[in-house]
């Protein structure tokens, strides 16, 4: 495993921009709702990834490469095929059943296969970098206590991965911070740019530092081939203390 040049340049947040998405997702619960014994916070109920059913809604005239789906990553079959052929790791692709297509233009087109992505890779972060009060993380369920007043009460100062805890996967979630965010390595971003996948949005682990200026459905068509070097400079400028 080759380590990235710096923890702040190791992972890139990914999500869907908008447009075509899902108005409803049915998944089977596999755990009961309960409060954390450490902070009394309601813990998230686990749901099965297998056998998910979705209802497609929104706006658009073509099937995107990632669906807007209540924070869940649902990839088009061509994306899954590409990352599988490229031997990317850290995911299990579960086929979903599209129950209904509520967008007239899309309903007239052949319906592609989509997959709900279970992200299995993990990495720890440095909780002291989330804010100025030690991250405000519960040591048991890893939820943040947003009742504590500080400059980063509802947001984060920055997300600094601890690379020694990284399992080497191309797709990861944070192990010691309970959040709905998903991250990938540079390899996946480069593939998205090369293939001009639609509806993907990528971000840095440094809030306020963007990667691509254009925000439209197919903005990766305008991906700068030097995006990594240029973004790295902006991340360094925002966080000079970490690059000394």
C-alpha positions as CSV (number, residue, x, y, z in Angstrom):
1,X,0.0,0.0,0.0
2,X,1.4,3.4,-1.1
3,X,0.6,6.1,1.4
4,X,-0.7,9.5,0.0
5,X,1.7,12.5,0.3
6,X,-0.3,14.0,3.2
7,X,-3.3,13.0,5.3
8,X,-5.3,16.0,4.1
9,X,-4.8,14.9,0.5
10,X,-5.6,11.2,1.1
11,X,-9.4,11.2,0.8
12,X,-12.0,13.1,-1.1
13,X,-15.7,13.4,-0.1
14,X,-18.2,12.3,-2.8
15,X,-21.9,12.7,-3.1
16,X,-24.6,13.4,-5.7
17,X,-25.3,16.9,-7.0
18,X,-29.0,16.8,-7.6
19,X,-31.5,16.2,-10.4
20,X,-32.5,12.6,-10.7
21,X,-32.9,11.0,-7.4
22,X,-35.0,8.8,-5.2
23,X,-38.1,10.0,-3.2
24,X,-38.3,6.7,-1.3
25,X,-35.9,3.9,-0.3
26,X,-37.2,0.7,1.3
27,X,-34.6,-1.2,3.3
28,X,-35.1,-3.9,6.0
29,X,-34.1,-2.9,9.5
30,X,-31.6,-5.3,11.1
31,X,-31.3,-3.6,14.5
32,X,-33.6,-1.9,17.0
33,X,-33.5,1.7,18.0
34,X,-31.7,2.4,21.3
35,X,-30.0,5.1,23.2
36,X,-26.2,5.1,23.6
37,X,-25.3,4.3,27.3
38,X,-22.5,6.8,27.1
39,X,-24.2,10.0,25.8
40,X,-27.9,9.0,25.7
41,X,-28.0,9.9,22.0
42,X,-30.4,7.9,19.8
43,X,-28.2,5.5,17.9
44,X,-28.8,4.9,14.2
45,X,-30.7,1.7,13.4
46,X,-28.8,-0.5,11.1
47,X,-30.5,-1.4,7.8
48,X,-29.8,-4.1,5.3
49,X,-28.1,-3.2,2.0
50,X,-29.4,-6.2,0.2
51,X,-32.8,-6.2,-1.4
52,X,-33.3,-2.4,-1.4
53,X,-36.2,-0.9,-3.4
54,X,-36.2,2.6,-4.7
55,X,-38.7,5.1,-6.3
56,X,-37.0,7.4,-8.8
57,X,-38.1,11.1,-8.8
58,X,-36.7,14.6,-9.4
59,X,-35.8,16.2,-12.7
60,X,-33.7,15.3,-15.6
61,X,-33.7,13.7,-19.1
62,X,-31.0,11.1,-18.8
63,X,-30.0,8.5,-16.3
64,X,-27.1,9.9,-14.1
65,X,-24.1,7.9,-12.9
66,X,-25.0,8.5,-9.2
67,X,-28.5,8.9,-7.9
68,X,-29.4,11.6,-5.3
69,X,-30.6,9.2,-2.6
70,X,-31.0,10.6,1.0
71,X,-27.3,10.5,1.5
72,X,-26.8,6.9,0.3
73,X,-24.5,6.3,-2.7
74,X,-26.3,4.5,-5.5
75,X,-24.1,4.0,-8.6
76,X,-25.0,3.3,-12.2
77,X,-23.9,-0.1,-13.4
78,X,-21.2,1.4,-15.7
79,X,-19.5,2.9,-12.7
80,X,-19.6,-0.3,-10.8
81,X,-18.2,-2.2,-13.8
82,X,-15.4,0.3,-14.2
83,X,-14.3,0.3,-10.5
84,X,-14.5,-3.5,-10.4
85,X,-12.3,-3.8,-13.5
86,X,-9.9,-1.3,-12.0
87,X,-9.6,-3.4,-8.8
88,X,-10.8,-0.6,-6.5
89,X,-11.6,-1.8,-3.0
90,X,-13.7,-1.0,0.0
91,X,-17.2,-1.6,-1.3
92,X,-19.9,-4.2,-1.9
93,X,-22.3,-3.3,-4.7
94,X,-25.9,-4.4,-4.0
95,X,-28.4,-4.4,-6.9
96,X,-31.5,-2.3,-6.2
97,X,-35.0,-2.8,-7.5
98,X,-36.5,0.3,-9.2
99,X,-40.2,0.1,-8.4
100,X,-41.3,3.2,-10.2
101,X,-39.9,6.0,-12.4
102,X,-41.9,9.2,-11.8
103,X,-40.0,11.3,-14.3
104,X,-41.8,11.1,-17.7
105,X,-38.7,11.5,-19.9
106,X,-36.8,8.8,-18.0
107,X,-39.7,6.5,-18.0
108,X,-39.6,6.4,-21.8
109,X,-35.9,5.3,-21.7
110,X,-34.5,1.8,-21.0
111,X,-34.0,1.5,-17.3
112,X,-30.3,0.7,-16.4
113,X,-29.2,-1.3,-13.3
114,X,-28.2,0.6,-10.2
115,X,-26.4,-0.5,-7.1
116,X,-26.6,0.6,-3.5
117,X,-22.9,0.9,-2.4
118,X,-22.0,-0.5,1.0
119,X,-18.8,1.2,1.9
120,X,-16.6,-1.2,3.9
121,X,-13.3,0.6,4.1
122,X,-12.4,2.4,7.3
123,X,-10.0,5.0,8.6
124,X,-9.8,6.9,12.0
125,X,-9.6,10.6,12.2
126,X,-7.9,12.9,14.7
127,X,-10.9,14.1,16.8
128,X,-8.9,17.1,18.1
129,X,-8.9,18.5,14.6
130,X,-12.7,18.5,14.2
131,X,-13.1,21.6,16.5
132,X,-11.5,23.4,19.3
133,X,-12.9,21.2,22.1
134,X,-11.5,17.8,21.3
135,X,-14.1,16.8,18.7
136,X,-17.0,16.5,21.1
137,X,-17.2,12.8,20.2
138,X,-18.9,10.2,22.4
139,X,-16.3,7.5,23.0
140,X,-19.0,4.7,22.6
141,X,-21.2,5.7,19.7
142,X,-18.9,8.4,18.2
143,X,-21.7,10.9,17.7
144,X,-20.8,14.6,18.1
145,X,-22.4,16.6,20.9
146,X,-23.6,19.7,19.1
147,X,-24.9,21.2,22.3
148,X,-21.4,22.4,23.2
149,X,-20.8,25.9,22.1
150,X,-17.7,26.6,20.0
151,X,-16.9,28.1,16.6
152,X,-17.5,24.8,14.8
153,X,-20.6,23.7,16.7
154,X,-22.6,22.5,13.6
155,X,-19.7,22.1,11.2
156,X,-16.1,20.9,11.3
157,X,-12.8,22.7,11.4
158,X,-11.2,20.0,9.3
159,X,-11.1,16.3,8.9
160,X,-7.6,14.9,9.4
161,X,-7.3,11.1,8.8
162,X,-4.8,9.0,10.7
163,X,-3.2,7.1,7.9
164,X,-1.8,4.5,10.2
165,X,-5.4,3.3,10.8
166,X,-6.4,3.2,7.2
167,X,-7.1,-0.3,5.8
168,X,-6.0,0.6,2.3
169,X,-9.4,0.7,0.7
170,X,-10.3,3.1,-2.1
171,X,-13.7,3.8,-0.5
172,X,-13.9,4.6,3.2
173,X,-16.0,5.8,6.1
174,X,-14.7,7.2,9.3
175,X,-14.4,4.6,12.0
176,X,-14.3,6.8,15.1
177,X,-16.7,9.5,13.9
178,X,-20.4,8.7,13.2
179,X,-21.2,10.6,10.1
180,X,-23.1,10.2,6.8
181,X,-20.1,11.2,4.8
182,X,-18.4,9.0,2.2
183,X,-14.8,9.3,1.0
184,X,-12.7,7.9,-1.8
185,X,-9.1,8.0,-2.9
186,X,-7.7,10.0,-5.8
187,X,-7.9,6.9,-8.0
188,X,-11.7,7.1,-8.0
189,X,-11.8,10.9,-8.7
190,X,-9.5,10.4,-11.7
191,X,-11.7,7.6,-13.0
192,X,-14.8,9.9,-12.7
193,X,-13.0,12.7,-14.6
194,X,-11.7,10.3,-17.3
195,X,-15.1,8.8,-17.9
196,X,-17.0,12.1,-17.4
197,X,-19.5,10.5,-15.0
198,X,-22.5,12.7,-14.3
199,X,-24.0,14.0,-11.1
200,X,-20.9,13.4,-9.0
201,X,-19.7,16.1,-6.6
202,X,-16.4,15.9,-4.9
203,X,-15.0,17.8,-1.9
204,X,-11.9,18.1,0.2
205,X,-11.5,17.3,3.9
206,X,-10.9,21.0,4.5
207,X,-14.3,22.9,4.6
208,X,-14.3,25.9,2.3
209,X,-11.7,24.5,-0.1
210,X,-13.4,23.4,-3.3
211,X,-12.1,21.1,-6.0
212,X,-14.0,22.1,-9.1
213,X,-15.7,25.5,-9.6
214,X,-18.4,24.4,-12.0
215,X,-21.5,23.1,-10.4
216,X,-23.8,21.6,-13.0
217,X,-25.0,18.1,-13.7
218,X,-22.1,17.1,-15.9
219,X,-19.5,19.3,-14.3
220,X,-16.8,16.6,-14.5
221,X,-16.7,17.2,-18.2
222,X,-14.8,20.3,-17.3
223,X,-12.4,18.5,-14.8
224,X,-9.0,20.1,-14.9
225,X,-6.3,17.4,-15.5
226,X,-4.2,19.2,-12.9
227,X,-7.0,19.2,-10.3
228,X,-4.9,17.4,-7.7
229,X,-2.0,19.7,-7.7
230,X,-4.1,22.8,-7.8
231,X,-6.4,21.6,-5.0
232,X,-3.4,20.6,-2.9
233,X,-2.1,24.1,-3.0
234,X,-5.5,25.5,-1.8
235,X,-5.6,22.9,1.0
236,X,-2.1,23.8,2.1
237,X,-2.9,27.5,2.0
238,X,-6.0,26.9,4.3
239,X,-4.1,24.7,6.7
240,X,-0.4,25.9,6.8
241,X,0.1,24.6,10.3
242,X,-0.3,21.0,9.1
243,X,2.2,21.3,6.2
244,X,5.1,22.9,8.1
